[in-house]
Amino acid sequence: MTAKIVGQIHSSLVRRSRGRPKLESDQEARIKVFQEARRLFLDRGYSHSTMDELAAQRGVSKKTLYQLFPSKRAVLGMIVDDGRHTIMRLPFEDDSASMMDALRHIFRVDVDDEVCFERIAMMRLCRQERSDTREVELTLMQEAYDAYARLFGNWVTRQIALGRMRAIDPEVATTIMFEMFYGGLFTQDGRLKHWDSKAERRRYMEECIRMFVDGTRAG
């Protein structure tokens, strides 16, 4: 769990707990519920998990659970926010890096097995559930895709201004890169693509980045 999420949990409890002396225990309870929900949603899927089940897993009443989190969607939004770091590293301000190295960094080509597993779980949640559940689609689009697209679009805009990329609509460039890089990690029916090895998966990622760099190079 990132420090940002812990801070969000703490801030939320401060707002909810004026005049109450049990801030620390409530904060710990909310963190534990968040961790259990994250495990449950990523393992079984959002639509197959319930607040009743989450309350039972943590051994708390539904009333207590809803005091900690106002809705199932609120829990999911925090999980998605916490999982962002596994998918992309943005913002990225080092314009001295080559375009290839910058994109390798942004798209986390070098992730270790643990982070890769978390990223796959997050992507599976996004990919499989988004088309089935409108509530999930709204949360994921608001909390993840839009944020990533905006940050990457800002990075593209800066590279164009620096003369490192040709003039191209940042939104178009973002769509192309996202579809090429992430779309290729799934089969046509929405399942995660099987790779024979990590090296094979990395070669695909490297080729996506190389094609993007070659296709958007200035001059």
N, C-alpha and C positions, 0 to 999 in steps of 0.2 A: 504494500500500500504506500502511495506517495505521501510526502509531507503535506502537499497541497490538500489531499483528501482528508487527512487528519485535521488540518486547519479548518476545512469546511465543516467537518463534524463538530469540532469544538465551537466554532462560531454559531452554528445552528443551535447547539445546546445552550449557549450563553443567552441567545434570544429567547429560548423557550423556558429557561430555568431561573428567571429573576426571583430572588428571594428564597430560593431553594438551596440547601447546603449540600445536595448530593450530586453536584456537577461532575465530579470525577467518575463516580460509579456509573452515572448515566452515559457519560462519554465512552467509557469502556464497553458498556452494553451495546451502544450504537455501533462501535467499531466491530464488535464481535458479530452483530447481526449483519453488518455490511460484508464482512469476510465470508460468512456462511452463505449469504445471498449470492455473492460473486461465484463461489464454488458451485452452488446449485444452478444458477442461470447458465454458466459456461459449460457445465457438465450435461445438464438435461434440457437446456433451452428455456427461454423466457415463458413461452406459451404453455409449457408443460410444468411450470413451477407456480406455486400459489403462496399467498401470504399466510394461509393456514399452515401449510407445510413448513414454511420458514419459521413461524412462531413455534411450532412443535419441535423443530430441529434445535432451536435455541432454548427451549424450555421456558418460554415466556407466553403471556396471554396475548390475544390479538389486540386488546386495548393498549397494552404496553408497547406492542410492536408499532401500532399506528401513532403512538406518542413519540416514538423515535423516528419513524419515517411516515410522512403523511399519505403515501401511496406506493404501490408497486412500481409505478413509472418513476417516482422519485429515486427509488433504490437503483433502478436500471440506469438512470441518468448519471448517477454518481459512479456506477461501475464502468460505464462507457468513458466518463471523464478520466477515471483512474487508469484505464487501459490505453489511453491515447499514446503514452510514451512507448508502448510496445510496437506501434505501427509506424510512426514517423517522428523524426526529431526536427521540430519546428518551434519557434523561428530559428533560422541559421544565418548568422551575420558575417561569417568569415568569407569575404569575397576574394581573398588571396588564394583560396583553394581552387584547383582546376574544376571545371564543370563536372567531369566524371567523379572526382573525389567528393565534391559538394553533394551530388545526387546520391552517391553511395552512402554518405552520412545521413542525409535527409530520409532516405528510404530504408535505412538500417539493414544494409546488405550483410553486415558483419555480426548480426545478433547471435548470441550463444543459444544453446539448446533450450534453456529455461525460458528465455524471452521469446524465442521462436514458438515454443508451445503456447505461451500466453497470447502471442499475436494470432496464431492459428485459431485458438479458442475464441478470441474476440471477433475475428473475421468470419468464423463459422456462425456465431451468434448474429452478426450483422446480415450476412448473406442469406442464411436459411430462414430467419424469422421476419426479415423486413417485408417481404412480399405477402406474408401470411397474416400479420398483425398490424393494423393501422397504428395502434398505440406505439408499438416498437418502431415503426417507420418514422413517426414524428420525432420520437426521442433521438433515435440514431442520426437522422438527418440533421436535426438541430444541434446535437451535442458533439457529433463526430465529423461527418462528411463536410458540412458547411464550414466548420472551423478549420479543418485541414485544407479545404479548397481555398479559403480566404488567405491563409498563411502561405500556401504554396504560390497562389496567384501574386501575392505581394513580393515573394522572392523572385518570381519570373519578371515582374515589372521592374525590379531593381536591376536584374541582369541585363534587361533590354536597355535601361538607362545607362548602364556602364559599358554598353557596346559588346557585351559577351554573348548576346542572343540577338537574332534578327527581330525586326518588328513583327510581333504576332500577338493576337488577342490573348491576354493572360488566361482568360476563362477557357478558351479553346485549347491552349497549351496544357492547362491543368486537366481537362477532360481526357485529352489524348494520353497523357502520362499515366493518369490513374487507371484508365481502362486497359492500357497496355500492360502496366506493371501488375496491378491487382487482379484484373480480369483473367489474365493467363494463369493465375494460381488456382482457378476453379474450372471444373468441367462444364459442359453446356447445360447439364441438368442441375447445376448449382452446388455440386459436391466439390470438396477440396481435391485438387489434383494430386495423384500419387507420384512422388519422385523416387527414383531408384537410389539416390544419394543426395546428401547436402550439397555436394559439388555440382550435381546436375541442376539443382534448384538455384544455386548461386550463378551458374552460367546463364540461366534464363534471365535472372535479374540484371546481370551485367549487360546482356545483349539489349534488354529493354532500355537501359540507361544510355548505352552507346547509340542506339537508333534515335533516341530523343535528342541527344547532344548533336549528332550529325544532322538531324533534320531541322534543328533550330539555330544552328551556328550562324553567327553574323557574317555578312559578306559572302 
